Amino acid sequence: MVIRQDFPGTNEMTFFDIITRGLKRRPIRTGLTLLGIAVGIAAVVALIGLSRGLVASWTAGMKSRGTEIVVHNMRGSLTPKPFPAATRDRIAHLSGVAATCMILVDLMSVENAELMIVSGREWGCFAWENLKLVSGRMPKDQMERAVLLGTTAADVLKKKVGDTVQIETEELTVVGIVEGAAFVENGSIILSLPLLQQVTGNQDKISAIDVRVAAGTNDAEIRRLCEEMSRLIPEAHADPAGEHLAHTEGYRVINAMSWGTSLLAILVGVLGVTNTMLMSVFERRQEIAILLALGWKRSRIVRMILWESAMLGLLGGIIGVGLGVIGVHLMQAAPAIRGLLEPDLSFNLILMAVTIAVCVGVLSGFYPAWRSSRLTPSLALHG
């Protein structure tokens, strides 16, 4: 609809002009409302991006090693629980299993790094094959008191070949810097399984068994193999490599906390938009009454308010996405989590965040829109 004003120097005013004029009328209030929405959307992008990135990073690490099944014991805990290494013998002979590799992984404080992935790998198994030397050499044997550092780990610890790294009470020599073809691999300290078992006091204990399946094994056969392994090893559980972390209690807690915090921040945005639109309707009662007197239907008044609130949501969502991306990169660079995970800032996450923002705007505008539709044209005669 176009409203024509027959006065010199005036232009035609479109429906869009009326909507934007309502938002521009109180720029400070509009700006604060946008900030409220943006904070909620930034929380969605940052927290959900990091929690999804946790799964994506560990899955990429498995893929880079050629692991297709993971036997682990962390479903009911936040961290992996060691279990006897001898359990590997129960599954190594199964039809469809091409190779196995025992792993002991721990998250620990190492020198100036608050959290660092330390990965002990069975000597000579396939988990070493994806590591490409950037400098130095590989350990000579499984009992050499030596470690490899991923490129990110070397940067975080500020170490080079020939330096020593203190793990628990032991000082081990850095013999090589490696590129692991996955973010989580590059953020790890890697050494032989017997050496890490000795250093941490976990003799004959492992935290995972990486499994390669025979060529040509399909997804259904992999799942059947996982079920059989879980029956044979009741103290652990077998999952396809791309799913094992998402099924753990730790990830569920992290994901629930991320969504919970995000929804609280979004609720603040909802209240802000509702308040802004209610104040706008109150201040524009005479204007709305004039539009009704000029022949606007009440449904069109409702659409006008809803379009204004939707536009607030859209603009707030775009700003929030920008703030969230900046926040993620700042958190990723923080010493506490640097090298542990790579955030998932996919297009789907960005689209979801903006969609949530627009929905927040529309839902917040329903009550103000209803209030505006209750006004009467006789108000145009007042004031």
RAGIQUI-V871769 format. One record per residue. N is the residue number from 1. RES is the residue in one letter. SS is DSSP state (hx for helix, st for strand, lp for the rest). D_CENTER is the distance of its C-alpha to the mean C-alpha in Angstrom with 1 decimal. Layout:
n=N res=RES ss=SS d_center=D_CENTER
n=N res=RES ss=SS d_center=D_CENTER
This chain:
n=1 res=M ss=lp d_center=43.6
n=2 res=V ss=st d_center=45.3
n=3 res=I ss=st d_center=47.2
n=4 res=R ss=lp d_center=50.2
n=5 res=Q ss=lp d_center=51.7
n=6 res=D ss=lp d_center=55.3
n=7 res=F ss=lp d_center=55.6
n=8 res=P ss=lp d_center=56.3
n=9 res=G ss=lp d_center=53.4
n=10 res=T ss=lp d_center=50.8
n=11 res=N ss=lp d_center=48.4
n=12 res=E ss=lp d_center=47.1
n=13 res=M ss=st d_center=44.1
n=14 res=T ss=st d_center=41.5
n=15 res=F ss=hx d_center=39.3
n=16 res=F ss=hx d_center=36.3
n=17 res=D ss=hx d_center=38.4
n=18 res=I ss=hx d_center=38.9
n=19 res=I ss=hx d_center=35.2
n=20 res=T ss=hx d_center=34.3
n=21 res=R ss=hx d_center=37.3
n=22 res=G ss=hx d_center=36.2
n=23 res=L ss=hx d_center=32.9
n=24 res=K ss=hx d_center=34.8
n=25 res=R ss=lp d_center=37.5
n=26 res=R ss=lp d_center=35.6
n=27 res=P ss=hx d_center=33.3
n=28 res=I ss=hx d_center=32.4
n=29 res=R ss=hx d_center=31.5
n=30 res=T ss=hx d_center=29.5
n=31 res=G ss=hx d_center=27.6
n=32 res=L ss=hx d_center=26.8
n=33 res=T ss=hx d_center=25.6
n=34 res=L ss=hx d_center=23.4
n=35 res=L ss=hx d_center=21.9
n=36 res=G ss=hx d_center=21.3
n=37 res=I ss=hx d_center=19.4
n=38 res=A ss=hx d_center=17.5
n=39 res=V ss=hx d_center=16.4
n=40 res=G ss=hx d_center=15.0
n=41 res=I ss=hx d_center=13.2
n=42 res=A ss=hx d_center=11.9
n=43 res=A ss=hx d_center=10.4
n=44 res=V ss=hx d_center=8.7
n=45 res=V ss=hx d_center=7.4
n=46 res=A ss=hx d_center=6.6
n=47 res=L ss=hx d_center=5.5
n=48 res=I ss=hx d_center=3.8
n=49 res=G ss=hx d_center=2.3
n=50 res=L ss=hx d_center=2.7
n=51 res=S ss=hx d_center=3.4
n=52 res=R ss=hx d_center=3.5
n=53 res=G ss=hx d_center=4.5
n=54 res=L ss=hx d_center=6.6
n=55 res=V ss=hx d_center=8.3
n=56 res=A ss=hx d_center=8.7
n=57 res=S ss=hx d_center=10.2
n=58 res=W ss=hx d_center=12.4
n=59 res=T ss=hx d_center=13.5
n=60 res=A ss=hx d_center=14.5
n=61 res=G ss=hx d_center=16.4
n=62 res=M ss=hx d_center=18.2
n=63 res=K ss=hx d_center=19.1
n=64 res=S ss=hx d_center=20.4
n=65 res=R ss=hx d_center=22.7
n=66 res=G ss=lp d_center=23.9
n=67 res=T ss=lp d_center=22.8
n=68 res=E ss=lp d_center=22.9
n=69 res=I ss=st d_center=23.2
n=70 res=V ss=st d_center=22.0
n=71 res=V ss=st d_center=24.2
n=72 res=H ss=st d_center=22.6
n=73 res=N ss=lp d_center=23.2
n=74 res=M ss=lp d_center=20.0
n=75 res=R ss=lp d_center=19.7
n=76 res=G ss=lp d_center=21.2
n=77 res=S ss=lp d_center=19.9
n=78 res=L ss=lp d_center=17.0
n=79 res=T ss=lp d_center=18.5
n=80 res=P ss=lp d_center=20.6
n=81 res=K ss=lp d_center=24.2
n=82 res=P ss=lp d_center=26.9
n=83 res=F ss=st d_center=29.4
n=84 res=P ss=st d_center=32.7
n=85 res=A ss=hx d_center=32.7
n=86 res=A ss=hx d_center=35.7
n=87 res=T ss=hx d_center=33.5
n=88 res=R ss=hx d_center=32.8
n=89 res=D ss=hx d_center=36.4
n=90 res=R ss=hx d_center=36.0
n=91 res=I ss=lp d_center=33.7
n=92 res=A ss=lp d_center=34.7
n=93 res=H ss=lp d_center=37.7
n=94 res=L ss=lp d_center=36.0
n=95 res=S ss=lp d_center=36.8
n=96 res=G ss=lp d_center=33.9
n=97 res=V ss=st d_center=32.6
n=98 res=A ss=st d_center=33.1
n=99 res=A ss=st d_center=31.9
n=100 res=T ss=st d_center=30.2
n=101 res=C ss=st d_center=28.7
n=102 res=M ss=st d_center=28.4
n=103 res=I ss=st d_center=25.6
n=104 res=L ss=st d_center=25.3
n=105 res=V ss=st d_center=21.9
n=106 res=D ss=st d_center=21.5
n=107 res=L ss=st d_center=19.3
n=108 res=M ss=st d_center=21.9
n=109 res=S ss=st d_center=23.1
n=110 res=V ss=st d_center=25.0
n=111 res=E ss=lp d_center=27.3
n=112 res=N ss=lp d_center=25.5
n=113 res=A ss=st d_center=21.9
n=114 res=E ss=st d_center=20.6
n=115 res=L ss=st d_center=18.4
n=116 res=M ss=st d_center=19.1
n=117 res=I ss=st d_center=18.8
n=118 res=V ss=st d_center=22.4
n=119 res=S ss=st d_center=23.2
n=120 res=G ss=st d_center=26.7
n=121 res=R ss=st d_center=27.7
n=122 res=E ss=lp d_center=30.9
n=123 res=W ss=lp d_center=33.3
n=124 res=G ss=lp d_center=34.0
n=125 res=C ss=lp d_center=31.4
n=126 res=F ss=hx d_center=29.2
n=127 res=A ss=hx d_center=26.2
n=128 res=W ss=hx d_center=28.1
n=129 res=E ss=lp d_center=28.8
n=130 res=N ss=lp d_center=25.7
n=131 res=L ss=lp d_center=26.2
n=132 res=K ss=st d_center=28.0
n=133 res=L ss=st d_center=30.0
n=134 res=V ss=st d_center=29.5
n=135 res=S ss=st d_center=32.3
n=136 res=G ss=st d_center=34.4
n=137 res=R ss=lp d_center=35.0
n=138 res=M ss=lp d_center=33.7
n=139 res=P ss=lp d_center=35.1
n=140 res=K ss=lp d_center=38.6
n=141 res=D ss=lp d_center=38.3
n=142 res=Q ss=lp d_center=36.2
n=143 res=M ss=lp d_center=38.0
n=144 res=E ss=lp d_center=38.0
n=145 res=R ss=lp d_center=36.4
n=146 res=A ss=st d_center=33.9
n=147 res=V ss=st d_center=30.2
n=148 res=L ss=st d_center=28.2
n=149 res=L ss=st d_center=25.4
n=150 res=G ss=st d_center=22.5
n=151 res=T ss=hx d_center=22.7
n=152 res=T ss=hx d_center=19.8
n=153 res=A ss=hx d_center=21.2
n=154 res=A ss=hx d_center=24.6
n=155 res=D ss=hx d_center=23.5
n=156 res=V ss=hx d_center=21.8
n=157 res=L ss=hx d_center=24.9
n=158 res=K ss=lp d_center=27.2
n=159 res=K ss=lp d_center=29.1
n=160 res=K ss=lp d_center=31.2
n=161 res=V ss=lp d_center=33.4
n=162 res=G ss=lp d_center=36.1
n=163 res=D ss=lp d_center=34.3
n=164 res=T ss=st d_center=33.7
n=165 res=V ss=st d_center=30.6
n=166 res=Q ss=st d_center=31.1
n=167 res=I ss=st d_center=29.3
n=168 res=E ss=lp d_center=30.5
n=169 res=T ss=lp d_center=34.2
n=170 res=E ss=st d_center=34.6
n=171 res=E ss=st d_center=34.7
n=172 res=L ss=st d_center=33.9
n=173 res=T ss=st d_center=34.6
n=174 res=V ss=st d_center=32.1
n=175 res=V ss=st d_center=33.8
n=176 res=G ss=st d_center=31.2
n=177 res=I ss=st d_center=28.1
n=178 res=V ss=st d_center=26.2
n=179 res=E ss=st d_center=23.7
n=180 res=G ss=lp d_center=21.7
n=181 res=A ss=lp d_center=20.3
n=182 res=A ss=lp d_center=16.7
n=183 res=F ss=hx d_center=14.4
n=184 res=V ss=hx d_center=14.5
n=185 res=E ss=hx d_center=18.2
n=186 res=N ss=hx d_center=19.0
n=187 res=G ss=lp d_center=17.7
n=188 res=S ss=st d_center=20.0
n=189 res=I ss=st d_center=23.6
n=190 res=I ss=st d_center=25.4
n=191 res=L ss=st d_center=28.8
n=192 res=S ss=st d_center=31.0
n=193 res=L ss=hx d_center=30.5
n=194 res=P ss=hx d_center=34.0
n=195 res=L ss=hx d_center=33.5
n=196 res=L ss=hx d_center=30.2
n=197 res=Q ss=hx d_center=31.8
n=198 res=Q ss=hx d_center=34.8
n=199 res=V ss=hx d_center=32.9
n=200 res=T ss=hx d_center=30.8
n=201 res=G ss=lp d_center=33.6
n=202 res=N ss=lp d_center=32.0
n=203 res=Q ss=lp d_center=34.9
n=204 res=D ss=lp d_center=34.7
n=205 res=K ss=st d_center=31.2
n=206 res=I ss=st d_center=28.0
n=207 res=S ss=lp d_center=24.5
n=208 res=A ss=st d_center=23.9
n=209 res=I ss=st d_center=26.0
n=210 res=D ss=st d_center=24.6
n=211 res=V ss=st d_center=26.7
n=212 res=R ss=st d_center=27.8
n=213 res=V ss=st d_center=29.5
n=214 res=A ss=lp d_center=32.6
n=215 res=A ss=lp d_center=32.5
n=216 res=G ss=lp d_center=32.6
n=217 res=T ss=lp d_center=30.8
n=218 res=N ss=lp d_center=29.0
n=219 res=D ss=hx d_center=25.9
n=220 res=A ss=hx d_center=28.3
n=221 res=E ss=hx d_center=30.2
n=222 res=I ss=hx d_center=27.1
n=223 res=R ss=hx d_center=26.3
n=224 res=R ss=hx d_center=29.9
n=225 res=L ss=hx d_center=29.9
n=226 res=C ss=hx d_center=26.9
n=227 res=E ss=hx d_center=29.0
n=228 res=E ss=hx d_center=32.0
n=229 res=M ss=hx d_center=30.3
n=230 res=S ss=hx d_center=28.9
n=231 res=R ss=hx d_center=32.5
n=232 res=L ss=hx d_center=34.0
n=233 res=I ss=lp d_center=31.6
n=234 res=P ss=lp d_center=31.3
n=235 res=E ss=lp d_center=29.9
n=236 res=A ss=lp d_center=26.7
n=237 res=H ss=st d_center=24.8
n=238 res=A ss=st d_center=24.2
n=239 res=D ss=st d_center=21.3
n=240 res=P ss=st d_center=20.6
n=241 res=A ss=lp d_center=18.5
n=242 res=G ss=lp d_center=15.6
n=243 res=E ss=lp d_center=15.5
n=244 res=H ss=lp d_center=16.5
n=245 res=L ss=lp d_center=13.4
n=246 res=A ss=lp d_center=12.1
n=247 res=H ss=lp d_center=15.6
n=248 res=T ss=lp d_center=15.7
n=249 res=E ss=hx d_center=16.4
n=250 res=G ss=hx d_center=14.1
n=251 res=Y ss=hx d_center=10.9
n=252 res=R ss=hx d_center=12.5
n=253 res=V ss=hx d_center=13.2
n=254 res=I ss=hx d_center=9.8
n=255 res=N ss=hx d_center=8.5
n=256 res=A ss=hx d_center=11.8
n=257 res=M ss=hx d_center=11.8
n=258 res=S ss=hx d_center=8.6
n=259 res=W ss=hx d_center=10.4
n=260 res=G ss=hx d_center=13.7
n=261 res=T ss=hx d_center=13.2
n=262 res=S ss=hx d_center=12.0
n=263 res=L ss=hx d_center=15.0
n=264 res=L ss=hx d_center=17.3
n=265 res=A ss=hx d_center=16.6
n=266 res=I ss=hx d_center=17.1
n=267 res=L ss=hx d_center=20.3
n=268 res=V ss=hx d_center=21.6
n=269 res=G ss=hx d_center=21.2
n=270 res=V ss=hx d_center=23.1
n=271 res=L ss=hx d_center=25.9
n=272 res=G ss=hx d_center=26.1
n=273 res=V ss=hx d_center=26.6
n=274 res=T ss=hx d_center=29.0
n=275 res=N ss=hx d_center=31.0
n=276 res=T ss=hx d_center=31.2
n=277 res=M ss=hx d_center=32.4
n=278 res=L ss=hx d_center=34.9
n=279 res=M ss=hx d_center=36.3
n=280 res=S ss=hx d_center=36.5
n=281 res=V ss=hx d_center=38.4
n=282 res=F ss=hx d_center=40.7
n=283 res=E ss=hx d_center=41.5
n=284 res=R ss=lp d_center=42.1
n=285 res=R ss=hx d_center=44.3
n=286 res=Q ss=hx d_center=47.3
n=287 res=E ss=hx d_center=45.5
n=288 res=I ss=hx d_center=44.1
n=289 res=A ss=hx d_center=47.6
n=290 res=I ss=hx d_center=49.1
n=291 res=L ss=hx d_center=46.7
n=292 res=L ss=hx d_center=47.8
n=293 res=A ss=hx d_center=51.4
n=294 res=L ss=lp d_center=51.0
n=295 res=G ss=lp d_center=50.0
n=296 res=W ss=lp d_center=46.2
n=297 res=K ss=lp d_center=45.3
n=298 res=R ss=hx d_center=43.3
n=299 res=S ss=hx d_center=40.6
n=300 res=R ss=hx d_center=40.2
n=301 res=I ss=hx d_center=39.8
n=302 res=V ss=hx d_center=37.0
n=303 res=R ss=hx d_center=35.3
n=304 res=M ss=hx d_center=35.8
n=305 res=I ss=hx d_center=34.0
n=306 res=L ss=hx d_center=31.2
n=307 res=W ss=hx d_center=30.8
n=308 res=E ss=hx d_center=30.8
n=309 res=S ss=hx d_center=28.1
n=310 res=A ss=hx d_center=26.0
n=311 res=M ss=hx d_center=26.5
n=312 res=L ss=hx d_center=25.3
n=313 res=G ss=hx d_center=22.1
n=314 res=L ss=hx d_center=21.7
n=315 res=L ss=hx d_center=22.5
n=316 res=G ss=hx d_center=20.3
n=317 res=G ss=hx d_center=17.4
n=318 res=I ss=hx d_center=18.1
n=319 res=I ss=hx d_center=18.5
n=320 res=G ss=hx d_center=15.3
n=321 res=V ss=hx d_center=13.3
n=322 res=G ss=hx d_center=15.2
n=323 res=L ss=hx d_center=14.8
n=324 res=G ss=hx d_center=11.0
n=325 res=V ss=hx d_center=11.0
n=326 res=I ss=hx d_center=13.7
n=327 res=G ss=hx d_center=12.0
n=328 res=V ss=hx d_center=9.0
n=329 res=H ss=hx d_center=11.9
n=330 res=L ss=hx d_center=13.9
n=331 res=M ss=hx d_center=11.6
n=332 res=Q ss=hx d_center=11.1
n=333 res=A ss=lp d_center=14.9
n=334 res=A ss=lp d_center=15.6
n=335 res=P ss=lp d_center=17.8
n=336 res=A ss=lp d_center=16.2
n=337 res=I ss=lp d_center=13.1
n=338 res=R ss=lp d_center=14.4
n=339 res=G ss=lp d_center=14.6
n=340 res=L ss=lp d_center=12.5
n=341 res=L ss=lp d_center=9.3
n=342 res=E ss=lp d_center=8.4
n=343 res=P ss=lp d_center=5.4
n=344 res=D ss=lp d_center=5.2
n=345 res=L ss=lp d_center=7.4
n=346 res=S ss=lp d_center=9.6
n=347 res=F ss=hx d_center=12.6
n=348 res=N ss=hx d_center=11.8
n=349 res=L ss=hx d_center=8.9
n=350 res=I ss=hx d_center=11.4
n=351 res=L ss=hx d_center=14.2
n=352 res=M ss=hx d_center=12.8
n=353 res=A ss=hx d_center=12.3
n=354 res=V ss=hx d_center=15.8
n=355 res=T ss=hx d_center=17.2
n=356 res=I ss=hx d_center=16.2
n=357 res=A ss=hx d_center=17.9
n=358 res=V ss=hx d_center=21.0
n=359 res=C ss=hx d_center=21.3
n=360 res=V ss=hx d_center=21.2
n=361 res=G ss=hx d_center=23.9
n=362 res=V ss=hx d_center=26.0
n=363 res=L ss=hx d_center=25.9
n=364 res=S ss=hx d_center=26.7
n=365 res=G ss=hx d_center=29.7
n=366 res=F ss=hx d_center=31.4
n=367 res=Y ss=hx d_center=33.5
n=368 res=P ss=hx d_center=34.5
n=369 res=A ss=hx d_center=35.4
n=370 res=W ss=hx d_center=37.5
n=371 res=R ss=hx d_center=39.2
n=372 res=S ss=hx d_center=40.1
n=373 res=S ss=hx d_center=41.6
n=374 res=R ss=lp d_center=44.0
n=375 res=L ss=lp d_center=45.7
n=376 res=T ss=lp d_center=49.2
n=377 res=P ss=hx d_center=50.9
n=378 res=S ss=hx d_center=53.6
n=379 res=L ss=hx d_center=51.2
n=380 res=A ss=hx d_center=51.9
n=381 res=L ss=hx d_center=55.4
n=382 res=H ss=lp d_center=54.2
n=383 res=G ss=lp d_center=53.3
